Amino acid sequence: MSHYRSSYGCSIHGQSGTAKTTVARIFGQLLFDSKVLTNNVFIEVSRKDLIGQYVGWTSHKVQEVFDKGKGGTIFVDEAYSLVNKKDGYSDEAFSAIIQHMENNPDTLVIFAGYTDEMLISFKVLTQGCSRV
């Protein structure tokens, strides 16, 4: 019998100065202390760290982030900036992140940003996605 383990992911919403990063660090530390995560690393990234300069480079940048954060916490600040852009790079970045989350179920990924922008962005992402 095979054992299926889903990936760890969550989102943190709030206005500027509401300690989203601090909460993410504490959450990652708690999961490490509880032996849920195997690495006590906290990698903080934003759009500029994930988007490549040319088509095809984005997936390599995302791979580098996951290599550094393997087994630990990856904090994607202003995650809404990866959604609903017409540049082609954003879709590639988000798809690569989701793929790496599936392939690295031992790594926590936290998407963070301002409440309104996050709610709008994630609504766009989930349009047409429902379970019957």
Solvent accessible surface area in square Angstrom, and as a share of the most:
residue,aa,sasa,rsa
1,M,245,1.09
2,S,106,0.68
3,H,161,0.72
4,Y,186,0.71
5,R,100,0.36
6,S,66,0.43
7,S,37,0.24
8,Y,66,0.25
9,G,43,0.41
10,C,47,0.28
11,S,52,0.33
12,I,31,0.16
13,H,68,0.30
14,G,11,0.10
15,Q,103,0.46
16,S,85,0.55
17,G,81,0.77
18,T,73,0.42
19,A,52,0.40
20,K,24,0.10
21,T,40,0.23
22,T,73,0.42
23,V,73,0.42
24,A,0,0.00
25,R,116,0.42
26,I,97,0.49
27,F,79,0.33
28,G,6,0.06
29,Q,70,0.31
30,L,103,0.51
31,L,31,0.15
32,F,67,0.28
33,D,86,0.45
34,S,73,0.47
35,K,173,0.73
36,V,49,0.28
37,L,4,0.02
38,T,104,0.60
39,N,57,0.29
40,N,81,0.42
41,V,41,0.24
42,F,40,0.17
43,I,32,0.16
44,E,84,0.38
45,V,7,0.04
46,S,27,0.18
47,R,61,0.22
48,K,154,0.65
49,D,45,0.24
50,L,2,0.01
51,I,25,0.12
52,G,5,0.05
53,Q,126,0.56
54,Y,116,0.44
55,V,128,0.73
56,G,31,0.30
57,W,126,0.44
58,T,0,0.00
59,S,44,0.29
60,H,120,0.54
61,K,64,0.27
62,V,0,0.00
63,Q,74,0.33
64,E,98,0.44
65,V,12,0.07
66,F,4,0.02
67,D,88,0.46
68,K,135,0.57
69,G,0,0.00
70,K,92,0.39
71,G,1,0.01
72,G,0,0.00
73,T,3,0.02
74,I,2,0.01
75,F,0,0.00
76,V,2,0.01
77,D,39,0.20
78,E,76,0.34
79,A,0,0.00
80,Y,40,0.15
81,S,17,0.11
82,L,2,0.01
83,V,10,0.06
84,N,92,0.47
85,K,87,0.37
86,K,187,0.79
87,D,58,0.30
88,G,47,0.45
89,Y,53,0.20
90,S,0,0.00
91,D,93,0.48
92,E,47,0.21
93,A,0,0.00
94,F,25,0.10
95,S,72,0.47
96,A,7,0.05
97,I,2,0.01
98,I,66,0.33
99,Q,101,0.45
100,H,19,0.08
101,M,19,0.08
102,E,120,0.54
103,N,95,0.49
104,N,19,0.10
105,P,36,0.23
106,D,26,0.13
107,T,0,0.00
108,L,3,0.02
109,V,1,0.00
110,I,0,0.00
111,F,14,0.06
112,A,0,0.00
113,G,1,0.01
114,Y,73,0.28
115,T,40,0.23
116,D,93,0.48
117,E,73,0.33
118,M,0,0.00
119,L,99,0.49
120,I,111,0.57
121,S,10,0.06
122,F,51,0.21
123,K,140,0.59
124,V,53,0.31
125,L,58,0.29
126,T,77,0.45
127,Q,124,0.55
128,G,86,0.83
129,C,94,0.56
130,S,98,0.63
131,R,238,0.87
132,V,197,1.13
